[in-house]
Amino acid sequence: MPDAAVIIGASGGIGGALAEAIAASGRYSMVHGISRTSCAPHEVIRFHTADITDEASIERIAGSIGSAGPVSLVVVASGLLHDTDIHPEKALKMIDPAAMARLFAVNAIGPAVIAKHFIPLLPRQGRSIFAVLSARVGSIEDNRLGGWYAYRASKAALNQVIRTLAIELKRTRPEAIALSLHPGTVTTRLSKPFRSNEAHAGLFAPEDAAANLLNVLENATSEQSGALLAWDGARIPY
């Protein structure tokens, strides 16, 4: 029987579309969706409630999922760019320590904690994937516009977590792949305040973004483990 898949952030635009697409593929014995808010019952997806910033809740859900059998795909699709009191900084003077800490908690620390509790569920032999949604703006080398200090830094930290995880996985699960993924600009609530052109290349509906990301995951190789890959499979420099 095939292994299960887990999508964290399943109530979000990309996460929800990913969960639906993975469930529709029929390649997994079960698809587990995890989110902070409860979701309507689904005939294929089993939903769980947990907070990415609450390790106890993540550990509890991981234990529940792990008791049902092995997992071969984990995708962290949660993330934070802006909120009522959080806005991307246009200049250094706008940095807010509390807002920056919140972005790191959601975008970098949360996924690291998820890896801590879900990597043990991956098989020690055979192909498996642990992937996170990152962003091109997290690339240090590709940063030519400046601004967005907290978001850029939190995503750069996330990419480093994945790179470090990939090195450890080679020793414990040599066929496992760890990836950071840039989905492009997706028509979700997260990107809405920052979309000026609704027809440019690299702008996708959530369903199209999910299809692109699944294609990248299906074609990923062990040599790419630790990389930041764009929606078309192209490698983005750190």
Residue, then its C-alpha position, 0 to 999 in steps of 0.5 A: m500500500p502506498d504511503a500517506a501525504v501530509i500538507i501543512g497549511a491546508s486551509g490556505g490558497i496554495g495549501g488547499a489546492l495542493a491537498e486537493a491535487i494530491a488527493a486527486s492523484g490517487r498516489y497516496s493511501m491517505v492525504h492529511g491536511i493540517s491547519r490552524t482552523s477547522c476545515a469542512p469534512h472531505e471524502v479523501i482528505r483527513f483534516h487535523t487542527a494544529d498551530i505551526t507555532d505551537e510545538a505541542s500541537i505539532e508533536r501531537i498530530a505527528g504522533s497521530i498520523g505516524s501511528a497510522g503508517p509511514v508518510s512519504l510526502v510532507v509539504v509545508a504550505s503555511g507562511l506569513l507576509h502581512d497581517t493587521d499589524i505586520h507590513p513589509e518594510k520599505a526602509l530600515k526605519m520601519i523594522d518592528p522587532a515584534a513583527m520580525a519575530r512573528l515572521f521568523a516564528v511562522n516562516a522559519i521556526g515553525p517549518a523547522v519544528i515540523a521537520k523535527h517531528f515529521i522527518p521521523l515518519l519518513p521511511r529510512q529506505g525509498r524515495s520521500i520528500f519534505a518540501v516547504l514553500s519559500a520565496r524568490v525574495g528569500s534569495i540573498e544573491d537575487n536581492r536587487l530591490g531591497g526592502w521587505y527585511a523581515y520577510r526576506a530574512s525569514k525565508a532566507a533562514l528557511n532555505q538554510v534550514i532546508r539545506t542543513l536538513a538535506i545534509e542530515l538526511k543523506r546520512t539517515r534517509p539517503e533517498a529522501i529529498a528536502l526542497s524549498l519551493h518558490p510557487g511564483t506569484v499566486t492569486t491568494r490573500l497573501s499576495k493580493p496587496f502586492r499584485s499590480n499586474e494581473a497578467h504577468a508571467g509567473l502569476f498563477a491561480p492556486e490550482d495552477a500553482a499546485a499543478n506546477l509544484l506537484n510536477v516539480l516534486e514528481n521530477a525532483t532528484s536526490e541531487q537537488s536535495g537542499a535546493l531552492l527551486a522555482w515553480d518551473g523547476a529552475r534552481i534559484p540561488y541562495 
